[in-house]
Amino acid sequence: MRVNVEVNGEQRTEDNVWEGESLLSLLRDRLGLPGAKNACEQGECGSCTVYLDGVPVCACLVAAGQAEGRSVRTVEGLADGDALHPVQQAFVEAGAVQCGFCTPGLLVATHDLLSRVSHPSDGEIREALAGNLCRCTGYEHILDAVRLAATRGGGRRDQEWRSPDRAGRPGAGAPRDTGDPECER
Amino acid sequence: MSTATRETVAGRVGDSAVRPDAALKVRGEFAYSSDLFADDMLWGATLRSPHPHARIRSIDVTAALTLPGVYAALTHADVPGENRYGLDHRDQPVLAEDVVRYQGEPVAVVAADHPETARRALDRIAVDYQVLDPVVDAELAMAEGAPVLHPECPGGNVLRHVRIRRGDPEATAEVVVTGEYRVGMQDQAFLGPESGLAVPAEDGGVDLHVATQWLHVDQSQVAHALGLPPEKVRLTLAGVGGAFGAREDLSMQVHACLLALRTRRPVKMVYGREESFFGHVHRHPALLRYEHGADRHGRLVSVRAEIVLDGGAYASSTPAVVANAATLGIGPYQVPNVRMDCWGVYTNNPPCGAMRGFGAVQACFAYESQMDKLAERLGMDPVELRIRNAMREGSTMPTGQVVDSAAPVAELLRRVRDKPLPPPADPTDPRDLPGGVANTTRGDGVVRGVGYGVGIKNVAFSEGFDDYSTARVRLEVLGGEPVVSVHTAAVEVGQGLVTVQQQIARTELGIARVTVLPADTGVGSAGSSSASRQSYVTGGAVKAACERVRDTLCALAATRLGREVGLVDGKLVTADGAVAASIADVLGDEVIERTVEWRHRPTFPLDPLTGQGNAHTQYAFAAHRAVVDVDVELGLVKVVELACAQDVGRAINPQAVLGQIHGGSAQGLGLAVMEEIQVVDGTVRNPSFTDYLIPTIVDMPPMVVDVLELADPHAPYGLRGVGEPPTISSTPAIVAAIRAATGRALTRVPVRPDDIALAGSASRPVPSRPEVPCD
C-alpha cells in the first residue's frame, strides 16, 4: 500500500508498504529516521515514542497505515537546526544519557510533559515518564534533566507546532503552569 | 619563544565532562547496531528450538528456500569452521547438530529481502525432534545417575567446583545461625536488542558491525567458526544500547557472517524483545546454604557455605562466576575459619553467564541475610554487627590474599546509617504508596522498614588471566592546533568510557581537542567492557600511551630548542616554568603516534584443593541503606529511598560515577522485588517486557549517595572500578528492609507479593526495631 504522511514538517510518500508494518518500522526502515527505537514491540518501554498529530504514541503500536494523512514528529524533529532543544540540552548536561537507547522516547515524553505542565513536581515527572524504561541511569539524572529543562522554560518553546485540540486524552489540555517553585528542588 | 599563556583545558580527570556522543544521542542520530543499513541488504532470522532438550532427527530447509525473496537457509552443515564457540571453553554449537540443550537454541538461519519474509521462511523449515526429559534442577543435575548433558565434561554435569579452606573449617562457635537462600534468574534487559550488520568483503572475509562488549573475543570465535584467519574477520563497534554482561557471549555474530558470506550480500540481523530473552545468557540462579558462627560479642568465628549456580545448557563464563561467588562469598568481613564450596552446573535451563555483579550478587544476598539473622539472634544492631566484623586494608581474604588498598567497609556502613531518614509517606498521594496509582491501598496496613547491605566485588579479570588493554594515541597539528586521537578496541556500552578516554588524554597532554576513534579490531584488544575494568585497564593503557607521546614530544622539543623542556598544560615549558614553545611550533607537520599494551598487576590461580591464592587485583565496596513501605496485607512494596556509599578511589568523571551508582542500584532493586525470568520445566514463561518487569521511574526511589575517593596506589589515578558494587548491596538492603517491615523470613529473591502476604506460619513476629507506621 501507499502511505502519505507528514514527518517533521515534510510531506513523505512511501510505496509498497506491507500492511503489517508498524509506524515505527515505516519511520526506521523506510523513511530513514531511526531515532525512535524498537526495544519491546509491546508499548511497554516507550523507546519508540513519537508525536502523532501532537499526541505522544508508541510508534510500535500504530500501524503504518494509520498514519495516512496525519502528522508525525520524531526525536529528529525536536532540535532547531544545529541548536538543541532545551529538553535535549538538559539531558546532555544532566548526565541523563548513558547508552541512550531510551533517550529519544524520553525526550518526546518530556517535551510533551513540559508543554502541558511547565513546572512539574517530582511526582508529576515520575508519573508522566512511567511509560519510558531506562536500564542504565536509575532515573536520577533523568529527573535532574527534566527539572533543569523546566527551569529553562523547556516547555514554552515551539507551542505553535502542537495540535490545538488535545481533547480526550487524560491529562491533556491547554498548557498550564503549576507555578509552584517548590517543585523545582 | 612563544608568548602564549598557560591555561588548563576543561574536561580533565576529575571533571564531569559531557560525553562526546551525547549530542548525537539526543538528536536521534547516533547509529546503534539496530539502525544500520546497507544497499542491497538482506534480513537474517533465526529458527530456535521450542524444546529445552531434544534429539534432532532431521532438518529440512527445502520449503524455506522455495519462498520468493529467500536467499539462504543454513544449518550446522553450512558452518565452514568448527561448529563450536564459547568464552571459557568451546562447548556451544553455532547451529545445533544432533541435539538441542535449551529452549531457544539456534537450529537454522535464513536471509530474505524483508524481515517478514525471513520470519515466514522459518515457519517452513521442518525439524524432526525427539523430545527428551530436560534436566532442570541444578542439585539433581549434580547427583549420580543424572543424564550427562556434555559427555566431554570431565565432572559430569559439574562444570566447575571451587573449594576454599581457611583456618579450621570445623571450628565451633557459641552462636550459630544457618540459612538456605535462593536467587532467581535475572535478565540484563538492556534496551537495545542484539543486532548487527555483516558485509562480505572482496578478500573473501567479512566486515561485521555489531554491538558487543569485547570485539576481539568475538573476532576469534567468529573466525574459528567461519574457518577464516582472524584478519579476515574485521569487527567495528556499532552503537551499543546497554550490555550489563549480556553481550559478552556471541549472539547473532556468526549467523550474520555465515549468511553474508553465503549470499554475498550485506545481512542485517536484529532480535526482537522476545528473541532477545533467548538470545543471551542470564544471571545464574543460585541455591545458597550458609552457617555463620560467632562469639557472644558478635565476632565472626566461622562461615561454612555451599553454593550451587545453575549454569544452564552451556558453559559461557560460568567457571569465572563460580570463582567469584566462592572467593567473595563470605562478604567484606574478617573471618578466621572458612569452608566454602561452590559449584557451577550444566542443566537444560537457559544458559547463564555474565551479568553485572557476576557471582558476587547471589552470594551477597545470602551472607547479608545471614548477618541480619545473626544480629537478631545476638540482639545486636545489624550495622554494629557488620562494623564489628568489617574487613579493612590489611585484612586477609578467605583465599589468603591480603587486601592491600583501602577497604573502608565500616565507614561506608556508618555513612549510610547516619543519613537522615526520609519523612513518612503522604497517605493522600497514591504515588507514594505501595501499589502506586493503581490506588490499591490508602495507607492502612502499610508498615515502614529499614535495612542495610554491604558488598564486595573484584575489579578486572582474575585467576591469572592475561588481562590487558591496548591504546594507540596520535598527536598532530591540524589547522595550527594540536589534536589528539585515541584509538582503542574498548567498547562504550553507555557507561561513559569514551568520555574517560578523552579526559585522560586531556589530562596527560594538556590538549583540549581529543577525538576518540571508533572502536574496532584494527588496533589490539582492549579486553572486555565488563568486571568494572575498563576505566582501570583501558584507562591505564590510554594514560601510558599518552605518556609515551609526551616523552617523544619532549625529546623532539629538546633537540629543536637545545634545552630540556617538559609538557605542562599543553605547552613546552622549561625547568624554571617559562613557556619555551607551543606544540605546534615544535611538531610542525610531524605526527607522533604510540601504541601501548598495558596490564594491571598479575593475578594467580586458586589452589584447587584449598582455594588459596592472590586471585584478584583489586577489590571494591559499596553499602546501601534501604527504606521501604510495605502493604503487609497485599504484599506490595514501595521502596521509599536508597542511600548508598561507595569508594571509587578517584572519580574520573563524578557525574558518570553517580550515574553508575544510580543505575547499578536500580538493577539491584529489580532483583529484590520484581525481576525474574520464570523458567518452568526448562521453558521461559515471561519473555517480554509485559511479563518481565524492570524498574520504572516510579519504582525507583530518590537516592542519596556518598562517593569516597580513597586512592588505590596500584591503579591509574588511584581509581577503583565503579560499575558493579552498587548492584550487589542494594538487593539485600531492600530485602532486609522488607523483613523489618513484615517479619517475614524472605529467603528468596525476587520477593513476590505472595511471599509477604501469604507466608503464613513461617513468619517471625514483627520486630519493633526500625519501622515507623505509615500514617
Contacts between the chains, C-beta under 8 A, distances in Angstrom:
chain1	res1	chain2	res2	distance
A	18	B	114	7.1
A	18	B	116	6.2
A	20	B	116	6.3
A	28	B	35	7.3
A	33	B	28	7.5
A	34	B	28	7.3
A	34	B	31	7.7
A	34	B	32	7.6
A	34	B	34	7.8
A	34	B	35	3.8
A	35	B	27	7.4
A	35	B	28	2.3
A	35	B	29	7.0
A	36	B	28	7.2
A	37	B	32	7.3
A	37	B	34	7.6
A	37	B	191	7.2
A	37	B	192	7.2
A	37	B	241	7.4
A	38	B	34	6.7
A	38	B	193	7.4
A	38	B	270	7.7
A	38	B	272	7.7
A	39	B	191	4.4
A	39	B	192	6.8
A	39	B	193	6.8
A	39	B	241	7.4
A	39	B	273	6.7
A	39	B	689	7.7
A	40	B	273	4.6
A	40	B	688	7.1
A	40	B	689	4.1
A	40	B	690	7.9
A	41	B	272	5.5
A	41	B	273	5.7
A	41	B	274	7.9
A	42	B	273	7.2
A	42	B	688	5.9
A	42	B	689	6.1
A	42	B	690	5.2
A	44	B	688	7.5
A	44	B	689	3.9
A	44	B	690	5.5
A	45	B	191	6.5
A	45	B	689	5.5
A	47	B	191	6.0
A	74	B	28	6.7
A	75	B	26	7.7
A	75	B	27	7.1
A	75	B	28	3.7
A	76	B	27	6.7
A	76	B	28	4.7
A	76	B	29	7.1
A	78	B	27	7.9
A	79	B	27	5.8
A	84	B	23	6.8
A	84	B	26	6.4
A	84	B	27	7.4
A	88	B	26	4.0
A	88	B	27	7.0
A	89	B	26	7.9
A	91	B	22	7.6
A	91	B	26	5.3
A	92	B	18	5.9
A	92	B	19	7.9
A	92	B	22	4.3
A	92	B	23	6.3
A	92	B	26	5.8
A	93	B	18	6.8
A	95	B	16	7.2
A	95	B	655	4.2
A	95	B	656	6.7
A	95	B	658	7.2
A	95	B	659	5.4
A	97	B	19	6.7
A	97	B	22	5.0
A	97	B	25	5.0
A	97	B	26	6.4
A	98	B	242	7.7
A	98	B	494	3.9
A	98	B	495	6.7
A	98	B	496	7.0
A	98	B	659	5.9
A	98	B	663	6.8
A	99	B	190	7.2
A	99	B	191	7.0
A	99	B	192	6.6
A	99	B	240	6.3
A	99	B	241	5.1
A	99	B	242	4.3
A	99	B	243	8.0
A	99	B	493	6.3
A	99	B	494	2.8
A	100	B	21	7.3
A	100	B	22	7.7
A	100	B	25	3.4
A	100	B	26	7.7
A	100	B	30	6.0
A	100	B	239	7.8
A	100	B	241	7.5
A	100	B	494	6.7
A	101	B	32	6.6
A	101	B	190	7.7
A	101	B	191	4.0
A	101	B	192	4.4
A	101	B	241	3.4
A	101	B	242	6.3
A	101	B	494	8.0
A	102	B	191	5.6
A	103	B	25	5.4
A	103	B	26	6.0
A	104	B	28	4.8
A	107	B	26	6.3
A	122	B	702	7.9
A	123	B	429	6.5
A	123	B	431	4.9
A	123	B	432	7.6
A	125	B	697	7.6
A	126	B	431	6.7
A	126	B	697	4.9
A	126	B	698	5.1
A	127	B	431	6.2
A	127	B	437	6.7
A	127	B	698	7.0
A	129	B	697	4.8
A	130	B	696	5.1
A	130	B	697	5.9
A	130	B	698	4.7
A	131	B	696	7.8
A	132	B	696	7.9
A	132	B	697	7.3
A	133	B	191	6.7
A	133	B	689	7.0
A	133	B	694	6.0
A	133	B	696	6.3
A	134	B	191	7.5
A	134	B	697	7.5
A	135	B	188	7.9
A	135	B	189	5.7
A	135	B	190	5.9
A	135	B	191	5.5
A	135	B	242	5.2
A	135	B	244	7.3
A	135	B	663	7.4
A	135	B	666	8.0
A	135	B	667	7.6
A	135	B	694	6.3
A	136	B	242	5.8
A	136	B	494	5.0
A	136	B	659	7.2
A	136	B	663	4.8
A	137	B	659	5.6
A	137	B	662	5.9
A	137	B	663	5.2
A	137	B	666	7.8
A	138	B	659	7.7
A	138	B	661	7.8
A	138	B	662	3.1
A	138	B	663	4.4
A	138	B	664	7.5
A	138	B	665	5.8
A	138	B	666	3.7
A	138	B	695	8.0
A	138	B	700	5.6
A	138	B	703	6.9
A	139	B	662	7.3
A	139	B	666	7.2
A	139	B	697	4.3
A	139	B	700	4.9
A	140	B	658	7.3
A	140	B	659	7.9
A	140	B	662	4.4
A	140	B	700	7.8
A	140	B	702	7.3
A	140	B	703	5.7
A	141	B	655	7.5
A	141	B	658	7.3
A	141	B	659	5.8
A	141	B	662	6.9
A	142	B	697	6.8
A	143	B	697	7.4
